[in-house]
Amino acid sequence: MKKGKRNILYLILGQAISVLGGGILRFALSLFVLDQTGRADIFATVLAISSIPVLFAPIGGAIADRFDRRMLMVLMDVANAVLAVVLFLVLGMNQSIFLIGGLLFVLSIVGSFDTPVVTASIPLLVEESQLEKVNGLVNGVLSMSNVVAPIIGGILYSLLGARILVAGSVILFILAAVIEVFLQIPFEKRTTEKGMLQTLRTDLFEGFKEVRRNQVILKSILIAALVNFVLASFFIVGTPIILRVVLQVNDSMYGLGMSLLSLATILGAVFAGYFTKKLRLNNLYLTFTISGLLLFMMNISLAFTGILFGNTVGFILFASTGIPIGALMSIISIYLISMVQRVTPKENLGKVMATIVACAQCAVPFGQVMIGMIFQQTTKNVFLPMNVMVGLVLLISGLCYYLFRKTTEADIYASK
């Protein structure tokens, strides 16, 4: 096996195992908190606390640009394993809920550092022409691990309990660290004339300056954030409402519908390399136009559910329009990430990738609130809320056209 392919295999395998371990750990702990307290407010608070550290991602990006990325990946999985061991020890203690919240917060900080390190490493391991393909494969495999983790966790939690699941996550983190030891990522040590904290602060400002200076990066981050703000939030909040309230499907059909949409985003990521061959910044708006039209078709089919056909046919029509939207959403994200990787100087890759990740992820909770307000008065009719969604997606299409209408390949590389 060639060195480049072997490196990508190690990266994908190590990250997949690490993400699986993290997913199982979070699933086990969330159920443990819910079972121990029986209170939704405490459960929601613990989950919310674990989401805050995404704001630390830019710091992780600065660290990724300053240190050996292979060693950082190994150290982060070792840190995850140590934290999981501590969690194993505190489970069952009188104050374990408080400690779990604190440890989950620290665990999430480590996770927020991991994403920029990985995304900044990929351009150093593959040719530019392979970025979309490899980014898609990495994201697809990691997404699959996130989907599989709750399934495995749900089965084993009832059989073995939370402590055994936490112990299993320790083993997975250690295995991931061992695999990542074999990675070979190019690294040039940079001299530091100031103290480490001062250097990291300077690096952070350099990253923000690079984002402001490079219009391609700045516009790409804006579009990526809007994708999560509208489309990702719609899938998280709007889809359950449509399936349960409008179509009134049973539990099995609900699970199938949610699984199909998750599978769509995974397939979109895996095949992004193929679908992005003819995609350019100046025609990217077409993907949003298509998504808007598919949402409109979904809305029409939902409007006639119960009038012209039953809920089963309505479910099939919903899935047949929702699946391509999910795939397109994934393809757009992969293309934008690859574009940013392509135009960012190597010494700023970690910081810039951390910025796009932080902006995109922070957009989701705000989008969820907005989608919740749009669908707030929904009973069985989502015609008006869905029309609002169509309008929002078409607005993004128009903005995308306006931002990139005159952008050529020469402009993209001139900005580097």
C-alpha positions as a Markdown table, in Angstrom:
| # | Residue | x | y | z |
|---|---|---|---|---|
| 1 | Met | 0.0 | 0.0 | 0.0 |
| 2 | Lys | 1.3 | 3.4 | -0.9 |
| 3 | Lys | 2.4 | 5.7 | 1.9 |
| 4 | Gly | -0.2 | 8.4 | 1.2 |
| 5 | Lys | -3.1 | 5.8 | 1.1 |
| 6 | Arg | -1.7 | 4.1 | 4.3 |
| 7 | Asn | -1.7 | 7.5 | 6.1 |
| 8 | Ile | -5.3 | 8.2 | 5.1 |
| 9 | Leu | -6.3 | 4.7 | 6.2 |
| 10 | Tyr | -4.7 | 5.2 | 9.6 |
| 11 | Leu | -6.3 | 8.7 | 9.9 |
| 12 | Ile | -9.8 | 7.4 | 9.0 |
| 13 | Leu | -9.5 | 4.3 | 11.2 |
| 14 | Gly | -8.1 | 6.1 | 14.2 |
| 15 | Gln | -10.7 | 8.9 | 14.0 |
| 16 | Ala | -13.6 | 6.5 | 13.4 |
| 17 | Ile | -12.7 | 4.4 | 16.5 |
| 18 | Ser | -12.1 | 7.6 | 18.6 |
| 19 | Val | -15.5 | 9.1 | 17.5 |
| 20 | Leu | -17.2 | 5.7 | 18.2 |
| 21 | Gly | -15.7 | 5.7 | 21.7 |
| 22 | Gly | -16.8 | 9.3 | 22.3 |
| 23 | Gly | -20.3 | 8.6 | 21.0 |
| 24 | Ile | -20.8 | 5.6 | 23.2 |
| 25 | Leu | -19.4 | 7.5 | 26.2 |
| 26 | Arg | -21.7 | 10.5 | 25.8 |
| 27 | Phe | -24.7 | 8.2 | 25.1 |
| 28 | Ala | -24.1 | 6.1 | 28.3 |
| 29 | Leu | -23.6 | 9.2 | 30.5 |
| 30 | Ser | -26.6 | 11.0 | 29.1 |
| 31 | Leu | -28.9 | 8.0 | 29.9 |
| 32 | Phe | -27.2 | 7.6 | 33.3 |
| 33 | Val | -28.0 | 11.2 | 34.2 |
| 34 | Leu | -31.6 | 10.8 | 33.0 |
| 35 | Asp | -32.1 | 7.5 | 34.9 |
| 36 | Gln | -30.5 | 8.8 | 38.1 |
| 37 | Thr | -32.3 | 12.1 | 38.3 |
| 38 | Gly | -35.5 | 11.5 | 36.2 |
| 39 | Arg | -35.4 | 15.3 | 35.5 |
| 40 | Ala | -35.4 | 16.6 | 31.9 |
| 41 | Asp | -34.0 | 20.0 | 33.0 |
| 42 | Ile | -30.8 | 18.5 | 34.6 |
| 43 | Phe | -30.4 | 16.2 | 31.5 |
| 44 | Ala | -30.7 | 19.2 | 29.2 |
| 45 | Thr | -28.3 | 21.3 | 31.3 |
| 46 | Val | -25.7 | 18.6 | 31.2 |
| 47 | Leu | -26.0 | 18.3 | 27.4 |
| 48 | Ala | -25.9 | 22.1 | 27.0 |
| 49 | Ile | -22.8 | 22.4 | 29.1 |
| 50 | Ser | -21.0 | 19.8 | 26.9 |
| 51 | Ser | -21.8 | 21.9 | 23.8 |
| 52 | Ile | -20.2 | 25.1 | 25.1 |
| 53 | Pro | -16.6 | 24.1 | 24.4 |
| 54 | Val | -17.0 | 24.4 | 20.6 |
| 55 | Leu | -16.1 | 28.1 | 21.4 |
| 56 | Phe | -12.6 | 26.8 | 22.3 |
| 57 | Ala | -12.1 | 25.4 | 18.7 |
| 58 | Pro | -10.0 | 28.4 | 17.5 |
| 59 | Ile | -7.5 | 27.8 | 20.4 |
| 60 | Gly | -7.3 | 24.2 | 19.2 |
| 61 | Gly | -6.6 | 25.5 | 15.7 |
| 62 | Ala | -3.8 | 27.7 | 17.0 |
| 63 | Ile | -2.3 | 24.7 | 18.8 |
| 64 | Ala | -2.7 | 22.5 | 15.6 |
| 65 | Asp | -0.6 | 25.1 | 13.6 |
| 66 | Arg | 2.2 | 25.2 | 16.2 |
| 67 | Phe | 2.7 | 21.5 | 17.2 |
| 68 | Asp | 3.1 | 18.1 | 15.6 |
| 69 | Arg | -0.5 | 17.1 | 14.6 |
| 70 | Arg | 0.2 | 13.4 | 14.8 |
| 71 | Met | 1.3 | 13.8 | 18.4 |
| 72 | Leu | -1.7 | 16.0 | 19.1 |
| 73 | Met | -4.1 | 13.3 | 17.9 |
| 74 | Val | -2.4 | 10.7 | 20.0 |
| 75 | Leu | -2.3 | 12.9 | 23.1 |
| 76 | Met | -6.0 | 13.9 | 22.7 |
| 77 | Asp | -7.1 | 10.2 | 22.6 |
| 78 | Val | -4.9 | 9.5 | 25.6 |
| 79 | Ala | -6.6 | 12.4 | 27.4 |
| 80 | Asn | -10.0 | 11.0 | 26.4 |
| 81 | Ala | -9.0 | 7.6 | 27.8 |
| 82 | Val | -7.8 | 9.2 | 31.1 |
| 83 | Leu | -11.1 | 11.2 | 31.4 |
| 84 | Ala | -13.1 | 8.1 | 30.7 |
| 85 | Val | -11.3 | 6.3 | 33.5 |
| 86 | Val | -12.1 | 9.1 | 35.9 |
| 87 | Leu | -15.7 | 9.0 | 34.8 |
| 88 | Phe | -15.8 | 5.2 | 35.4 |
| 89 | Leu | -14.5 | 5.8 | 38.9 |
| 90 | Val | -17.0 | 8.6 | 39.8 |
| 91 | Leu | -20.1 | 6.8 | 38.5 |
| 92 | Gly | -22.3 | 5.9 | 41.5 |
| 93 | Met | -20.8 | 8.5 | 43.8 |
| 94 | Asn | -23.2 | 10.8 | 45.6 |
| 95 | Gln | -22.1 | 13.8 | 43.7 |
| 96 | Ser | -21.5 | 12.0 | 40.5 |
| 97 | Ile | -24.0 | 14.1 | 38.4 |
| 98 | Phe | -22.1 | 17.3 | 39.2 |
| 99 | Leu | -18.8 | 15.6 | 38.5 |
| 100 | Ile | -20.1 | 14.1 | 35.2 |
| 101 | Gly | -21.2 | 17.5 | 34.0 |
| 102 | Gly | -17.7 | 18.9 | 34.8 |
| 103 | Leu | -15.9 | 16.0 | 33.2 |
| 104 | Leu | -18.1 | 16.1 | 30.1 |
| 105 | Phe | -17.2 | 19.8 | 29.8 |
| 106 | Val | -13.5 | 18.9 | 29.8 |
| 107 | Leu | -14.1 | 16.0 | 27.4 |
| 108 | Ser | -15.9 | 18.4 | 25.0 |
| 109 | Ile | -12.9 | 20.8 | 25.1 |
| 110 | Val | -10.6 | 18.0 | 24.0 |
| 111 | Gly | -13.1 | 17.2 | 21.3 |
| 112 | Ser | -13.2 | 20.8 | 20.1 |
| 113 | Phe | -9.5 | 20.7 | 19.7 |
| 114 | Asp | -9.6 | 17.4 | 17.7 |
| 115 | Thr | -11.7 | 18.6 | 14.7 |
| 116 | Pro | -9.3 | 21.4 | 13.6 |
| 117 | Val | -6.3 | 19.2 | 14.0 |
| 118 | Val | -7.8 | 16.5 | 11.7 |
| 119 | Thr | -9.2 | 18.9 | 9.1 |
| 120 | Ala | -5.8 | 20.8 | 9.0 |
| 121 | Ser | -3.9 | 17.5 | 8.5 |
| 122 | Ile | -5.8 | 16.3 | 5.5 |
| 123 | Pro | -4.4 | 18.8 | 3.0 |
| 124 | Leu | -0.9 | 17.7 | 4.1 |
| 125 | Leu | -1.6 | 14.1 | 3.3 |
| 126 | Val | -3.3 | 14.3 | -0.1 |
| 127 | Glu | -3.0 | 16.1 | -3.5 |
| 128 | Glu | -5.3 | 19.1 | -3.9 |
| 129 | Ser | -7.3 | 17.3 | -6.6 |
| 130 | Gln | -8.2 | 14.6 | -4.0 |
| 131 | Leu | -9.4 | 17.0 | -1.2 |
| 132 | Glu | -13.1 | 16.6 | -1.8 |
| 133 | Lys | -12.9 | 12.9 | -2.1 |
| 134 | Val | -10.8 | 12.4 | 1.1 |
| 135 | Asn | -12.8 | 15.0 | 3.1 |
| 136 | Gly | -16.0 | 13.2 | 2.0 |
| 137 | Leu | -14.6 | 9.8 | 3.1 |
| 138 | Val | -13.4 | 11.1 | 6.4 |
| 139 | Asn | -16.6 | 12.9 | 7.2 |
| 140 | Gly | -18.7 | 9.9 | 6.0 |
| 141 | Val | -16.9 | 7.4 | 8.1 |
| 142 | Leu | -17.0 | 9.7 | 11.2 |
| 143 | Ser | -20.7 | 10.4 | 10.6 |
| 144 | Met | -21.3 | 6.6 | 10.4 |
| 145 | Ser | -19.5 | 6.2 | 13.7 |
| 146 | Asn | -21.8 | 8.8 | 15.3 |
| 147 | Val | -24.9 | 7.0 | 13.9 |
| 148 | Val | -23.7 | 3.5 | 15.1 |
| 149 | Ala | -22.6 | 4.7 | 18.6 |
| 150 | Pro | -26.2 | 5.3 | 19.9 |
| 151 | Ile | -27.3 | 2.0 | 18.4 |
| 152 | Ile | -24.5 | 0.0 | 20.1 |
| 153 | Gly | -24.9 | 2.1 | 23.3 |
| 154 | Gly | -28.6 | 1.5 | 23.4 |
| 155 | Ile | -28.3 | -2.3 | 23.1 |
| 156 | Leu | -25.4 | -2.6 | 25.6 |
| 157 | Tyr | -26.7 | -0.1 | 28.1 |
| 158 | Ser | -29.7 | -2.2 | 29.0 |
| 159 | Leu | -27.6 | -5.4 | 29.1 |
| 160 | Leu | -24.4 | -4.2 | 30.8 |
| 161 | Gly | -25.0 | -0.7 | 32.4 |
| 162 | Ala | -23.2 | 2.6 | 32.1 |
| 163 | Arg | -20.0 | 1.7 | 33.8 |
| 164 | Ile | -19.2 | -1.2 | 31.4 |
| 165 | Leu | -19.9 | 1.1 | 28.5 |
| 166 | Val | -17.6 | 3.7 | 29.9 |
| 167 | Ala | -14.9 | 1.1 | 30.3 |
| 168 | Gly | -15.4 | 0.0 | 26.7 |
| 169 | Ser | -14.9 | 3.6 | 25.6 |
| 170 | Val | -11.5 | 3.6 | 27.4 |
| 171 | Ile | -10.4 | 0.7 | 25.3 |
| 172 | Leu | -11.6 | 2.3 | 22.1 |
| 173 | Phe | -9.7 | 5.6 | 22.9 |
| 174 | Ile | -6.5 | 3.7 | 23.6 |
| 175 | Leu | -6.8 | 1.7 | 20.4 |
| 176 | Ala | -7.3 | 4.9 | 18.4 |
| 177 | Ala | -4.2 | 6.4 | 20.0 |
| 178 | Val | -2.1 | 3.3 | 19.1 |
| 179 | Ile | -3.3 | 3.5 | 15.4 |
| 180 | Glu | -2.6 | 7.2 | 15.2 |
| 181 | Val | 1.0 | 6.7 | 16.4 |
| 182 | Phe | 1.7 | 5.2 | 12.9 |
| 183 | Leu | 0.6 | 8.4 | 11.1 |
| 184 | Gln | 3.2 | 10.3 | 9.2 |
| 185 | Ile | 2.1 | 14.0 | 8.9 |
| 186 | Pro | 4.6 | 16.5 | 7.6 |
| 187 | Phe | 5.6 | 19.0 | 10.3 |
| 188 | Glu | 7.9 | 21.9 | 10.3 |
| 189 | Lys | 8.8 | 23.2 | 13.8 |
| 190 | Arg | 8.3 | 26.9 | 14.1 |
| 191 | Thr | 10.4 | 29.1 | 16.3 |
| 192 | Thr | 8.8 | 30.9 | 19.2 |
| 193 | Glu | 10.5 | 34.0 | 20.5 |
| 194 | Lys | 7.8 | 34.8 | 23.1 |
| 195 | Gly | 6.2 | 32.7 | 25.8 |
| 196 | Met | 3.8 | 30.0 | 24.7 |
| 197 | Leu | 0.6 | 31.8 | 25.8 |
| 198 | Gln | 1.7 | 35.0 | 24.1 |
| 199 | Thr | 2.6 | 33.0 | 21.0 |
| 200 | Leu | -0.8 | 31.2 | 20.9 |
| 201 | Arg | -2.6 | 34.6 | 21.4 |
| 202 | Thr | -0.6 | 36.0 | 18.5 |
| 203 | Asp | -1.4 | 33.0 | 16.4 |
| 204 | Leu | -5.1 | 33.3 | 17.1 |
| 205 | Phe | -5.1 | 36.9 | 15.9 |
| 206 | Glu | -3.2 | 35.9 | 12.8 |
| 207 | Gly | -5.9 | 33.3 | 12.0 |
| 208 | Phe | -8.7 | 35.9 | 12.4 |
| 209 | Lys | -6.7 | 38.3 | 10.2 |
| 210 | Glu | -6.4 | 35.6 | 7.5 |
| 211 | Val | -10.1 | 35.0 | 7.6 |
| 212 | Arg | -10.9 | 38.8 | 7.3 |
| 213 | Arg | -8.2 | 39.3 | 4.6 |
| 214 | Asn | -9.2 | 36.4 | 2.4 |
| 215 | Gln | -12.7 | 37.0 | 0.9 |
| 216 | Val | -13.0 | 33.5 | -0.4 |
| 217 | Ile | -12.6 | 32.1 | 3.1 |
| 218 | Leu | -14.8 | 34.7 | 4.7 |
| 219 | Lys | -17.7 | 34.1 | 2.3 |
| 220 | Ser | -17.3 | 30.3 | 2.5 |
| 221 | Ile | -17.6 | 30.5 | 6.3 |
| 222 | Leu | -20.7 | 32.6 | 6.0 |
| 223 | Ile | -22.4 | 30.1 | 3.6 |
| 224 | Ala | -21.3 | 27.1 | 5.7 |
| 225 | Ala | -22.8 | 28.8 | 8.8 |
| 226 | Leu | -26.1 | 29.5 | 6.9 |
| 227 | Val | -26.3 | 25.8 | 5.8 |
| 228 | Asn | -26.2 | 24.8 | 9.4 |
| 229 | Phe | -28.5 | 27.6 | 10.5 |
| 230 | Val | -31.3 | 26.7 | 8.1 |
| 231 | Leu | -30.9 | 23.2 | 6.6 |
| 232 | Ala | -29.2 | 21.4 | 9.5 |
| 233 | Ser | -31.5 | 22.9 | 12.0 |
| 234 | Phe | -34.5 | 22.0 | 9.9 |
| 235 | Phe | -33.5 | 18.3 | 9.9 |
| 236 | Ile | -33.0 | 18.4 | 13.7 |
| 237 | Val | -36.2 | 20.2 | 14.6 |
| 238 | Gly | -38.5 | 20.3 | 11.6 |
| 239 | Thr | -38.2 | 16.6 | 10.6 |
| 240 | Pro | -39.5 | 15.1 | 13.9 |
| 241 | Ile | -42.5 | 17.5 | 13.8 |
| 242 | Ile | -43.3 | 16.5 | 10.2 |
| 243 | Leu | -43.0 | 12.8 | 10.9 |
| 244 | Arg | -44.8 | 12.7 | 14.3 |
| 245 | Val | -47.4 | 15.6 | 14.1 |
| 246 | Val | -48.2 | 15.8 | 10.4 |
| 247 | Leu | -47.7 | 12.3 | 9.1 |
| 248 | Gln | -48.4 | 10.7 | 12.5 |
| 249 | Val | -46.1 | 7.7 | 11.8 |
| 250 | Asn | -45.5 | 4.9 | 14.3 |
| 251 | Asp | -42.2 | 4.5 | 16.2 |
| 252 | Ser | -40.8 | 2.1 | 13.6 |
| 253 | Met | -41.5 | 4.5 | 10.7 |
| 254 | Tyr | -40.2 | 7.4 | 12.7 |
| 255 | Gly | -36.9 | 5.6 | 13.3 |
| 256 | Leu | -36.7 | 4.6 | 9.7 |
| 257 | Gly | -37.3 | 8.2 | 8.5 |
| 258 | Met | -34.6 | 9.7 | 10.8 |
| 259 | Ser | -32.2 | 6.9 | 9.8 |
| 260 | Leu | -32.7 | 7.5 | 6.1 |
| 261 | Leu | -32.0 | 11.2 | 6.5 |
| 262 | Ser | -28.8 | 10.4 | 8.5 |
| 263 | Leu | -27.8 | 7.9 | 5.8 |
| 264 | Ala | -28.4 | 10.6 | 3.1 |
| 265 | Thr | -25.8 | 12.9 | 4.7 |
| 266 | Ile | -23.4 | 10.1 | 5.0 |
| 267 | Leu | -23.8 | 9.0 | 1.4 |
| 268 | Gly | -23.5 | 12.7 | 0.3 |
| 269 | Ala | -20.2 | 12.9 | 2.1 |
| 270 | Val | -18.8 | 9.6 | 0.8 |
| 271 | Phe | -19.7 | 10.5 | -2.8 |
| 272 | Ala | -18.8 | 14.2 | -2.5 |
| 273 | Gly | -15.6 | 13.7 | -4.6 |
| 274 | Tyr | -17.7 | 12.6 | -7.6 |
| 275 | Phe | -20.5 | 15.2 | -7.3 |
| 276 | Thr | -18.2 | 18.2 | -6.8 |
| 277 | Lys | -16.2 | 17.7 | -10.0 |
| 278 | Lys | -18.2 | 20.2 | -11.9 |
| 279 | Leu | -19.1 | 22.3 | -8.8 |
| 280 | Arg | -17.5 | 25.8 | -8.6 |
| 281 | Leu | -18.1 | 28.7 | -6.3 |
| 282 | Asn | -19.8 | 30.7 | -9.1 |
| 283 | Asn | -22.4 | 27.9 | -9.6 |
| 284 | Leu | -22.7 | 26.8 | -6.0 |
| 285 | Tyr | -26.0 | 28.7 | -5.7 |
| 286 | Leu | -27.6 | 26.1 | -7.9 |
| 287 | Thr | -27.3 | 23.5 | -5.1 |
| 288 | Phe | -29.4 | 25.7 | -2.9 |
| 289 | Thr | -31.9 | 26.4 | -5.7 |
| 290 | Ile | -32.4 | 22.6 | -6.1 |
| 291 | Ser | -32.7 | 22.2 | -2.3 |
| 292 | Gly | -35.4 | 24.9 | -2.2 |
| 293 | Leu | -37.3 | 23.3 | -5.1 |
| 294 | Leu | -37.1 | 19.9 | -3.3 |
| 295 | Leu | -38.4 | 21.5 | -0.1 |
| 296 | Phe | -41.3 | 23.0 | -2.1 |
| 297 | Met | -42.1 | 19.6 | -3.6 |
| 298 | Met | -42.0 | 18.1 | -0.1 |
| 299 | Asn | -44.4 | 20.8 | 1.1 |
| 300 | Ile | -46.9 | 20.1 | -1.7 |
| 301 | Ser | -46.8 | 16.4 | -1.0 |
| 302 | Leu | -47.4 | 17.1 | 2.7 |
| 303 | Ala | -50.3 | 19.4 | 1.9 |
| 304 | Phe | -52.1 | 16.7 | 0.0 |
| 305 | Thr | -51.4 | 13.9 | 2.6 |
| 306 | Gly | -54.7 | 12.7 | 4.0 |
| 307 | Ile | -56.6 | 14.3 | 1.1 |
| 308 | Leu | -55.3 | 12.5 | -2.1 |
| 309 | Phe | -53.3 | 9.8 | -0.4 |
| 310 | Gly | -52.6 | 8.2 | 3.0 |
| 311 | Asn | -49.7 | 8.8 | 5.5 |
| 312 | Thr | -47.6 | 5.9 | 4.1 |
| 313 | Val | -47.5 | 7.5 | 0.6 |
| 314 | Gly | -46.9 | 10.8 | 2.3 |
| 315 | Phe | -43.9 | 9.3 | 4.2 |
| 316 | Ile | -42.5 | 7.9 | 0.9 |
| 317 | Leu | -42.8 | 11.3 | -0.8 |
| 318 | Phe | -41.2 | 13.0 | 2.2 |
| 319 | Ala | -38.3 | 10.6 | 2.2 |
| 320 | Ser | -37.8 | 10.9 | -1.6 |
| 321 | Thr | -37.4 | 14.7 | -1.3 |
| 322 | Gly | -35.7 | 14.8 | 2.1 |
| 323 | Ile | -32.9 | 12.3 | 1.2 |
| 324 | Pro | -31.5 | 14.3 | -1.8 |
| 325 | Ile | -31.7 | 17.5 | 0.4 |
| 326 | Gly | -29.6 | 15.8 | 3.1 |
| 327 | Ala | -27.1 | 14.6 | 0.5 |
| 328 | Leu | -26.8 | 18.0 | -1.0 |
| 329 | Met | -26.3 | 19.6 | 2.4 |
| 330 | Ser | -23.4 | 17.3 | 3.0 |
| 331 | Ile | -21.9 | 17.9 | -0.5 |
| 332 | Ile | -22.1 | 21.6 | 0.0 |
| 333 | Ser | -20.3 | 21.4 | 3.4 |
| 334 | Ile | -17.5 | 19.1 | 2.0 |
| 335 | Tyr | -17.0 | 21.4 | -1.0 |
| 336 | Leu | -16.7 | 24.5 | 1.1 |
| 337 | Ile | -14.3 | 22.9 | 3.6 |
| 338 | Ser | -12.2 | 21.6 | 0.8 |
| 339 | Met | -12.1 | 25.1 | -0.8 |
| 340 | Val | -11.0 | 26.7 | 2.4 |
| 341 | Gln | -8.3 | 24.1 | 2.8 |
| 342 | Arg | -7.2 | 24.7 | -0.7 |
| 343 | Val | -6.7 | 28.5 | -0.4 |
| 344 | Thr | -5.4 | 28.7 | 3.2 |
| 345 | Pro | -1.7 | 29.0 | 3.8 |
| 346 | Lys | -0.4 | 25.8 | 5.5 |
| 347 | Glu | 0.8 | 27.8 | 8.6 |
| 348 | Asn | -2.8 | 29.0 | 9.2 |
| 349 | Leu | -4.7 | 25.8 | 8.3 |
| 350 | Gly | -5.6 | 24.8 | 11.9 |
| 351 | Lys | -6.7 | 28.3 | 13.0 |
| 352 | Val | -8.8 | 28.9 | 9.9 |
| 353 | Met | -10.4 | 25.4 | 9.9 |
| 354 | Ala | -11.2 | 25.9 | 13.6 |
| 355 | Thr | -12.9 | 29.2 | 12.8 |
| 356 | Ile | -15.2 | 27.6 | 10.1 |
| 357 | Val | -16.0 | 24.7 | 12.4 |
| 358 | Ala | -16.8 | 27.0 | 15.4 |
| 359 | Cys | -19.0 | 29.3 | 13.2 |
| 360 | Ala | -20.9 | 26.5 | 11.6 |
| 361 | Gln | -21.5 | 24.6 | 14.8 |
| 362 | Cys | -22.5 | 27.7 | 16.8 |
| 363 | Ala | -25.1 | 28.5 | 14.1 |
| 364 | Val | -27.0 | 25.3 | 14.8 |
| 365 | Pro | -28.6 | 26.2 | 18.2 |
| 366 | Phe | -29.7 | 29.6 | 16.9 |
| 367 | Gly | -31.2 | 27.9 | 13.9 |
| 368 | Gln | -33.0 | 25.4 | 16.1 |
| 369 | Val | -34.6 | 28.2 | 18.1 |
| 370 | Met | -35.6 | 29.9 | 14.8 |
| 371 | Ile | -37.1 | 26.7 | 13.3 |
| 372 | Gly | -38.9 | 26.0 | 16.6 |
| 373 | Met | -40.5 | 29.4 | 16.4 |
| 374 | Ile | -41.5 | 28.9 | 12.8 |
| 375 | Phe | -43.1 | 25.6 | 13.5 |
| 376 | Gln | -44.5 | 26.6 | 16.9 |
| 377 | Gln | -48.2 | 26.8 | 16.0 |
| 378 | Thr | -48.1 | 23.6 | 13.9 |
| 379 | Thr | -50.9 | 21.1 | 14.4 |
| 380 | Lys | -51.3 | 19.0 | 11.3 |
| 381 | Asn | -50.7 | 21.7 | 8.7 |
| 382 | Val | -47.1 | 22.8 | 7.9 |
| 383 | Phe | -47.9 | 24.5 | 4.6 |
| 384 | Leu | -47.0 | 28.0 | 5.8 |
| 385 | Pro | -43.9 | 27.1 | 7.9 |
| 386 | Met | -42.6 | 25.0 | 5.0 |
| 387 | Asn | -43.1 | 27.9 | 2.6 |
| 388 | Val | -41.0 | 30.0 | 5.0 |
| 389 | Met | -38.3 | 27.3 | 4.9 |
| 390 | Val | -38.4 | 27.3 | 1.1 |
| 391 | Gly | -38.0 | 31.1 | 1.1 |
| 392 | Leu | -35.0 | 31.0 | 3.5 |
| 393 | Val | -33.2 | 28.4 | 1.3 |
| 394 | Leu | -33.8 | 30.4 | -1.8 |
| 395 | Leu | -32.6 | 33.5 | 0.0 |
| 396 | Ile | -29.3 | 31.7 | 0.7 |
| 397 | Ser | -29.2 | 30.7 | -3.0 |
| 398 | Gly | -29.5 | 34.4 | -4.0 |
| 399 | Leu | -26.9 | 35.4 | -1.5 |
| 400 | Cys | -24.5 | 32.7 | -2.7 |
| 401 | Tyr | -25.0 | 33.9 | -6.3 |
| 402 | Tyr | -24.3 | 37.5 | -5.3 |
| 403 | Leu | -21.2 | 36.7 | -3.3 |
| 404 | Phe | -19.6 | 34.3 | -5.8 |
| 405 | Arg | -21.0 | 35.4 | -9.2 |
| 406 | Lys | -17.7 | 36.9 | -10.4 |
| 407 | Thr | -15.4 | 34.5 | -8.6 |
| 408 | Thr | -13.1 | 32.5 | -11.0 |
| 409 | Glu | -10.4 | 29.9 | -10.3 |
| 410 | Ala | -7.8 | 32.6 | -10.8 |
| 411 | Asp | -9.4 | 34.7 | -8.1 |
| 412 | Ile | -9.5 | 31.8 | -5.7 |
| 413 | Tyr | -5.8 | 31.0 | -6.0 |
| 414 | Ala | -4.8 | 34.7 | -6.2 |
| 415 | Ser | -6.2 | 35.1 | -2.7 |
| 416 | Lys | -3.8 | 32.5 | -1.2 |
